[in-house]
């Protein structure tokens, strides 16, 4: 009965609050749409002979900058991907276009960005496949009341606050081409995202995966990932069907048939891959070709249905066999191309679309600060309070809240979708990119200060024993544990 009461208060009330805020915002009016300034747009193709040279130079500069800045951030005890995200921002109008506009115009002419975007989207498809591959349904079993309530609250609390924030932002940072419902739902989901891959990497680096806090956090992040992408798919579907791309019945019916086919036809058929891998001891080229076909065709179907190709790639990864050695082998095959070469192109393209110069004046910086504050309050505050109410001690609950506040590149994926479908203006897009960077950057130092440094078993035996007692385990030396997750983000 107590568990039901907790669930109703922490989950049911936020849902009612979101519905009330959506109704309340129906009467709001946004400014008239205006042309975006300060952000480069894709244009016509370059003349024959110049496009390949330009693209190769762009890739070389992006790759060098991402590795260099990534190395610097590793020295600061930040994940490599954090440095790559920052490198992408620095190559855009926020820095390079500001200090050397001539160099920026020559390196990234607007007419060349279509090629860069296409390559970055291919890399993003492969990465989202890896994210889906990383999700193990076994994580969601037997985790108990705390994991269920905390994971749901960690989505609903920031979603509620994001919807509330939308009442304030819509008349100021949106336009009359965007319905309030679309705007509010998207701001809510943007506040609710947790970067599962970055989070898994941080837990691996800190040797926390097998601790009670680590296992609880990775479970909540997995639930967040699945739930968040489902909600985002619904929002994108709502926007695109309103625009009339496909009849609503075709989109809904087609999506239902697609999901059922993936669950009951494709997933059992893919079991052959695991058996073939166990027999041969390696992933043959024919197997890899089949896997690529599944990813591309799944993405094509969801793109045609009006959702987004990324959802198809994500679901294709989720349908793959989850045998550990198979997942590791497949990840190792793909990570160098997807993560090292192609993913930085996505960060650079994001950086070219975001311009800190658009956030000018005290008023806009106040809006930006408010977005960051609401994002932290919703994700960190909601996760921490839910974990504490369901029995987790304050320090462990705060550590979980810090980790769940990690948004990383998953937030950038969501924001780019919002900009593509016209819900976010370039100015609001830039503000939310800054929010994603700040909430990701703060994770490692806060975790070190609040939790990790205070729970080294050799130095803090009582605290470590209390943490392990939460899960009925004996204290262990956490630094000796082997990581359970493939490290496809360094």
C-alpha positions in Angstrom: 0.0 0.0 0.0 2.9 2.3 0.8 4.4 1.6 -2.6 1.2 2.4 -4.4 0.9 5.7 -2.4 4.5 6.7 -3.4 3.8 5.9 -7.0 0.6 7.9 -7.1 2.1 11.0 -5.4 5.4 10.9 -7.3 4.2 9.8 -10.7 0.4 10.4 -10.9 0.4 14.0 -9.7 3.1 15.2 -12.2 1.1 13.7 -15.1 -2.0 15.6 -14.0 0.2 18.7 -13.7 1.5 18.4 -17.3 -2.1 18.0 -18.6 -3.2 21.0 -16.7 -0.3 23.1 -18.0 -0.9 22.1 -21.6 -4.5 23.2 -21.2 -3.5 26.5 -19.5 -1.1 27.4 -22.3 -3.7 27.1 -25.1 -4.5 30.8 -25.0 -0.8 32.0 -25.2 0.3 33.8 -28.3 3.9 33.7 -29.7 5.6 36.3 -31.8 5.4 36.2 -35.6 8.0 33.9 -37.2 11.2 35.7 -38.3 14.1 34.6 -40.4 17.0 33.1 -38.5 20.2 35.1 -38.4 23.7 34.2 -37.5 23.4 30.5 -38.3 24.6 29.0 -41.5 22.1 27.2 -43.7 22.7 24.3 -46.2 22.6 25.4 -49.8 23.1 24.3 -53.3 25.9 21.8 -54.1 29.4 23.0 -54.7 30.7 23.0 -58.3 32.0 19.7 -59.5 35.5 19.0 -58.3 35.4 21.1 -55.2 32.9 19.3 -53.0 35.1 16.3 -52.3 38.2 18.4 -51.4 36.1 20.6 -49.1 34.5 17.6 -47.4 37.9 15.9 -46.8 39.4 19.1 -45.4 36.3 19.5 -43.1 36.5 15.9 -41.8 40.3 16.3 -41.2 39.9 19.5 -39.2 36.9 18.2 -37.2 38.7 14.9 -36.4 41.9 16.6 -35.3 40.0 19.2 -33.2 37.8 16.6 -31.5 40.7 14.4 -30.5 42.7 17.3 -29.3 40.0 18.9 -27.2 38.9 15.4 -26.1 42.4 14.8 -24.7 42.3 18.1 -22.8 39.0 17.2 -21.3 40.3 13.8 -20.2 43.0 15.6 -18.3 40.2 17.4 -16.5 38.6 14.0 -15.7 35.8 14.5 -18.2 34.6 11.9 -20.7 36.2 12.1 -24.2 32.8 12.7 -25.7 32.4 15.9 -23.6 35.5 17.3 -25.3 34.2 16.3 -28.7 31.0 18.1 -28.0 32.8 21.3 -27.0 35.1 21.0 -30.1 32.1 21.0 -32.3 30.8 24.2 -30.7 34.2 25.8 -31.0 34.3 25.1 -34.8 31.0 26.9 -35.3 30.1 30.6 -35.2 30.4 30.6 -31.4 34.2 30.8 -31.7 35.9 30.2 -35.1 33.2 32.2 -36.9 33.6 35.0 -34.4 37.4 35.3 -34.2 38.2 34.3 -37.8 35.0 34.7 -40.0 37.0 34.4 -43.2 38.6 31.1 -42.2 35.2 29.8 -41.0 33.5 30.8 -44.3 36.2 29.1 -46.4 36.3 26.0 -44.2 32.5 25.6 -43.9 30.8 27.3 -46.9 27.0 27.1 -46.5 26.7 25.2 -49.8 28.9 22.4 -48.4 27.0 21.7 -45.3 24.5 19.3 -47.0 27.3 16.8 -47.5 28.6 17.2 -43.9 25.0 16.8 -42.6 24.4 13.6 -44.6 27.6 12.0 -43.3 26.9 13.0 -39.8 23.4 11.5 -40.0 24.8 8.2 -41.1 27.2 8.3 -38.2 24.3 9.1 -35.9 22.3 6.2 -37.2 25.1 3.8 -36.4 25.5 5.4 -33.0 21.8 5.1 -32.1 22.1 1.5 -33.2 24.9 1.1 -30.6 22.8 2.8 -28.0 20.0 0.3 -28.6 22.5 -2.6 -28.7 23.7 -1.4 -25.3 20.3 -1.6 -23.6 19.9 -5.0 -21.9 16.3 -5.9 -20.9 17.8 -7.9 -18.0 18.7 -4.5 -16.4 15.0 -3.9 -16.0 14.2 -7.1 -14.1 14.1 -7.5 -10.3 15.3 -4.0 -9.5 12.4 -3.3 -7.1 10.2 -0.4 -6.0 13.0 2.2 -5.8 14.1 1.7 -9.4 10.6 1.8 -10.8 9.5 4.9 -8.9 12.9 6.7 -9.4 13.1 6.1 -13.1 9.5 7.3 -13.7 9.9 10.4 -11.5 13.3 11.2 -13.2 11.3 11.7 -16.4 8.1 13.1 -15.1 9.6 15.7 -12.7 11.7 17.5 -15.4 8.9 17.0 -17.9 6.5 18.8 -15.6 8.9 21.6 -14.9 9.8 21.9 -18.6 6.1 22.2 -19.4 5.7 24.9 -16.8 8.8 26.7 -18.2 7.2 26.5 -21.7 4.4 28.8 -20.4 7.1 31.4 -19.9 9.2 30.8 -22.9 6.6 30.3 -25.6 5.5 34.0 -25.9 9.2 35.1 -25.8 11.3 32.5 -27.7 8.8 30.7 -30.0 6.8 31.9 -33.0 3.2 31.7 -34.1 4.0 28.9 -36.6 4.5 26.5 -33.6 1.4 25.4 -31.6 1.9 25.7 -27.8 1.2 22.0 -27.3 4.0 21.0 -29.6 6.4 23.5 -28.0 5.5 22.5 -24.5 5.8 18.8 -25.1 9.2 19.2 -26.8 10.6 21.4 -24.0 9.4 18.8 -21.5 11.1 15.9 -23.3 14.3 18.0 -23.8 14.4 18.5 -20.0 13.9 14.8 -19.4 16.7 13.2 -21.4 19.5 11.2 -19.7 22.6 10.3 -21.8 22.7 6.5 -21.3 26.0 5.9 -23.1 27.9 8.8 -21.4 26.5 7.7 -18.1 27.6 4.1 -18.6 31.1 5.4 -19.5 31.3 7.5 -16.3 30.2 4.6 -14.1 32.7 2.4 -15.8 35.6 4.9 -15.3 34.6 5.3 -11.7 34.2 1.6 -11.1 30.7 2.1 -9.9 28.8 -0.2 -12.2 28.4 -3.1 -9.7 27.7 -0.9 -6.7 24.1 -0.4 -5.5 24.1 3.2 -6.7 25.6 2.2 -10.0 23.2 -0.6 -10.7 20.2 1.6 -9.7 21.4 4.4 -11.8 22.0 2.4 -14.9 18.6 0.8 -14.5 16.9 4.2 -14.2 18.9 5.5 -17.2 17.8 2.5 -19.3 14.2 3.1 -18.4 14.6 6.8 -19.1 16.2 6.1 -22.5 13.3 3.8 -23.7 10.6 6.0 -22.2 12.1 9.2 -23.4 12.5 8.0 -27.0 9.0 6.7 -27.0 7.6 10.1 -25.9 9.9 11.9 -28.4 8.7 9.7 -31.2 5.1 10.6 -30.2 5.9 14.3 -30.3 7.6 14.1 -33.7 4.7 12.0 -35.0 2.3 14.6 -33.7 4.1 17.5 -35.4 4.6 15.7 -38.7 1.0 14.4 -38.9 -0.2 17.9 -38.2 1.9 19.1 -41.1 0.0 16.6 -43.3 3.0 14.5 -44.5 1.0 11.3 -44.2 -2.6 10.5 -43.1 -2.7 9.9 -39.3 -4.2 6.4 -39.8 -1.4 5.4 -42.1 1.3 6.6 -39.6 -0.3 5.0 -36.5 -1.2 1.8 -38.3 2.1 1.5 -40.0 4.0 2.2 -36.8 2.0 -0.5 -35.0 2.7 -3.1 -37.7 6.4 -2.1 -37.8 6.9 -2.5 -34.0 5.1 -5.8 -34.0 7.2 -7.1 -37.0 10.4 -6.0 -35.2 9.3 -7.8 -32.0 7.9 -11.0 -33.3 9.6 -11.5 -36.7 12.9 -9.6 -36.9 14.0 -10.2 -33.3 13.6 -14.0 -33.4 15.2 -14.2 -36.8 18.2 -12.2 -35.6 18.9 -15.0 -33.1 20.7 -16.7 -36.0 23.4 -14.1 -35.7 24.2 -15.1 -32.2 24.3 -18.8 -33.1 26.5 -18.1 -36.1 28.9 -16.0 -34.0 29.2 -18.8 -31.4 29.9 -21.3 -34.1 32.5 -19.2 -36.0 33.9 -17.3 -33.1 33.8 -14.0 -35.1 31.5 -11.7 -36.9 31.9 -12.6 -40.6 31.5 -9.9 -43.3 28.2 -11.4 -44.5 26.9 -11.1 -40.9 28.0 -7.4 -40.8 26.3 -6.7 -44.1 23.1 -8.2 -42.8 23.3 -6.1 -39.6 23.9 -2.9 -41.7 20.8 -3.8 -43.8 18.6 -4.2 -40.8 19.8 -0.8 -39.4 19.3 1.0 -42.7 16.0 -0.6 -43.6 14.6 0.0 -40.0 15.6 3.6 -40.2 14.1 4.0 -43.7 10.8 2.6 -42.5 10.5 4.9 -39.5 11.6 7.9 -41.6 8.9 7.0 -44.2 6.3 6.7 -41.4 7.1 10.3 -40.4 8.8 9.5 -37.0 12.5 9.7 -37.7 15.2 7.4 -39.0 17.0 7.5 -35.7 14.2 5.7 -33.9 14.4 2.9 -36.4 18.2 2.5 -35.8 17.7 2.6 -32.1 15.0 -0.1 -32.2 17.2 -2.2 -34.5 19.9 -2.2 -31.9 17.4 -3.0 -29.2 16.3 -6.1 -31.2 19.8 -7.5 -31.5 20.9 -10.6 -29.4 22.2 -9.5 -26.0 24.8 -12.2 -25.4 27.7 -10.4 -23.9 30.5 -11.5 -26.2 28.4 -10.9 -29.3 27.6 -7.4 -28.1 31.2 -6.7 -27.4 32.4 -8.0 -30.7 29.8 -6.0 -32.7 30.5 -2.9 -30.7 34.2 -3.2 -31.4 33.5 -3.6 -35.1 31.5 -0.4 -35.3 32.9 1.9 -32.7 35.9 3.2 -34.6 33.9 4.2 -37.6 30.8 5.4 -35.8 32.2 7.0 -32.7 35.7 8.1 -33.7 35.2 9.2 -37.3 31.5 10.0 -37.9 30.1 11.1 -34.6 32.4 14.2 -34.3 30.9 15.3 -37.6 27.5 15.5 -35.9 29.0 17.5 -33.1 30.6 19.9 -35.6 27.3 20.2 -37.5 25.5 21.0 -34.3 28.1 23.6 -33.5 27.6 25.2 -36.9 23.8 25.5 -36.1 24.4 27.0 -32.6 25.7 30.5 -32.2 26.3 31.9 -28.7 26.1 35.3 -30.3 22.4 34.8 -30.7 22.1 34.9 -26.9 22.9 38.6 -26.5 21.7 40.9 -23.8 20.9 40.4 -20.1 17.3 39.3 -20.9 18.3 36.4 -23.1 21.0 35.3 -20.7 18.4 35.3 -18.0 16.3 33.0 -20.1 19.3 30.7 -20.7 20.1 30.6 -17.0 16.5 29.8 -16.2 16.5 26.9 -18.6 19.7 25.5 -17.0 18.2 26.0 -13.5 15.0 24.2 -14.4 16.8 21.4 -16.1 19.0 20.7 -13.0 16.1 21.2 -10.6 13.9 18.7 -12.5 16.4 16.0 -13.2 18.7 16.2 -10.2 15.9 17.2 -7.8 13.3 14.8 -9.0 15.7 11.8 -9.1 17.2 12.6 -5.7 14.0 13.1 -3.9 12.3 10.0 -5.4 15.3 7.8 -4.4 15.4 9.3 -0.9 11.6 8.9 -0.3 11.8 5.2 -1.4 14.6 4.5 1.2 18.0 5.4 -0.3 20.3 7.4 2.0 20.9 11.1 1.2 24.4 10.7 -0.2 23.6 7.8 -2.4 20.4 9.5 -3.6 22.3 12.7 -4.4 24.9 10.7 -6.4 22.0 9.1 -8.4 20.5 12.5 -9.0 23.9 13.9 -10.2 24.3 11.0 -12.6 20.8 11.2 -14.0 21.4 14.9 -14.7 23.9 13.9 -17.4 22.5 14.8 -20.8 25.4 14.7 -23.1 25.1 13.9 -26.8 21.6 12.3 -26.4 20.4 15.8 -25.6 22.1 17.2 -28.8 20.3 14.5 -30.8 17.0 15.6 -29.4 17.7 19.3 -29.9 18.7 18.8 -33.5 15.4 16.9 -34.2 13.6 19.9 -32.6 15.4 22.3 -34.9 14.8 20.2 -38.0 11.1 19.9 -37.5 10.8 23.6 -36.7 9.8 23.5 -33.0 13.0 25.2 -31.7 14.2 28.6 -32.9 18.0 28.9 -33.4 18.2 31.1 -30.3 16.4 28.5 -28.1 18.4 25.7 -29.7 21.6 27.5 -28.7 20.4 28.0 -25.1 19.5 24.3 -24.8 22.9 23.2 -26.3 24.6 25.3 -23.5 22.3 23.5 -21.0 23.4 20.1 -22.3 27.1 21.0 -22.1 26.8 22.5 -18.5 24.7 19.6 -17.1 27.1 17.1 -18.6 30.3 18.9 -17.5 29.1 19.2 -13.9 28.6 15.4 -13.4 32.2 14.3 -12.9 33.3 16.9 -10.4 30.1 16.8 -8.4 30.1 13.0 -8.3 33.8 13.1 -7.1 32.9 15.6 -4.4 29.7 14.1 -3.1 30.0 10.4 -3.5 33.1 8.7 -5.1 35.9 10.2 -3.0 34.0 9.6 0.2 33.2 5.9 -0.5 36.6 4.4 -1.3 36.5 1.2 0.7 40.0 1.5 2.0 39.5 5.1 3.3 35.8 5.0 4.3 34.9 1.4 5.4 31.8 2.5 7.3 30.3 4.5 4.4 31.2 1.8 1.9 29.6 -0.9 4.2 26.4 1.2 4.4 26.2 1.6 0.6 26.6 -2.1 0.0 24.1 -3.0 2.8 21.4 -1.3 0.6 21.7 -4.2 -1.8 22.5 -6.9 0.8 26.1 -7.2 -0.5 29.4 -7.5 1.2 31.8 -4.6 0.8 34.2 -5.0 -2.1 37.1 -3.1 -3.5 35.2 -1.4 -6.3 38.4 -0.6 -8.2 39.1 -4.3 -8.8 35.8 -4.9 -10.6 35.7 -5.6 -14.4 33.4 -3.3 -16.3 30.2 -5.0 -17.6 29.5 -2.6 -20.5 31.3 -2.3 -23.8 33.2 1.0 -23.7 32.2 2.4 -27.1 32.6 6.0 -25.8 36.0 6.9 -24.5 
